[in-house]
Amino acid sequence: MRTLRNRLLLKMILSLFCFASPLTAIAETGSPRIGIVIMHGKGGSPTGFVAELASALESKGYLVANLEMPWSGKRQYDVSVFAAEQEVEAALSQLRAKGVKKLFVAGHSQGGLFALHFGNTHLVDGVVTIAPGGNVGSELFKEKLGSTVSLARTLIAEGKGDAKTSLSDYENTKGTFPVISPPSAYLSWFDPDGAMNQTKAVQNFNSAIPVLYIAPTNDYPALRRNKQEMFDALPKNPRSKLYEPGATHIQAPSASVNEIVEWTKAVANIQ
């Protein structure tokens, strides 16, 4: 009799564990309610300066798509701006398919500028732009890359727009350097009046989308000078915010994790 009672007691205990384990797992992981697409800076990669941000958000329950974009060191503007937009849309669709209800796009440096451009015509719940840079409409870019942009136009006119050739890019810390890119794709990125003109990107931004504009206090001088002007040029949205972490341009993604979490949850109305 005692043996039977012991067996029944053991069975009850095991059944409790069987029911408790899935409930515990659900409580610990939660349902995926926020998804975010992350884009690195010029010449970078998903394993570079945005890697810590991506892993930190994943550890906090976010579903993250950390993309390698056409401006990476490996890809060198292999496709056009339009094609890059489709890559981001595809990543957003994959996050939706996984059950995500609130979607954000975040980018660092050139990725931050592209995130602002993306918000012109694509609907997301919010945009996080981290130390946005690479404004091809600036006088500096026109000076450094004007002749290469003219060359790209000439090659396109000659019917050579799809043939990869040696062109030039510019970055503050590296100066001018070569990239191997199809002229037609290259021009979509470097046309001074095109998609990566930061003034136009902020002025044309969708007012329904809030922006977390991250401007590190130790950023490059030109970006520090322009931060307030660029933020003020955005269409007014009560949830938009200028955040200034004590960090360098490179450190900004990692230094902004807590602020990004707090802001995205507030926008998504998640406690």
ABEGO torsion letter per residue (X at the ends): XAAAAAAAAAAAAAAAAAAAAAAAAAAAAEBBABBBBBBBBBGBBAABAAAAAAAAAAAAGBBBBBBBBAABAAAGGABBAAAAAAAAAAAAAAAAAAGBABBBBBBBEAAAAAAAAAAAABBBABBBBBGBBGBAABAAAAAAAAAAAAAAAAAAAAGAAABBBBBBBBBAAAEBBBBBBBAAAAAAAABAABAABAAAAAAABBAABBBBBBBBAABBAAAAAAAAAAAAABBBBAABBBBBBBBBAAAAAAAAAAAAAAAAAAAAGBX
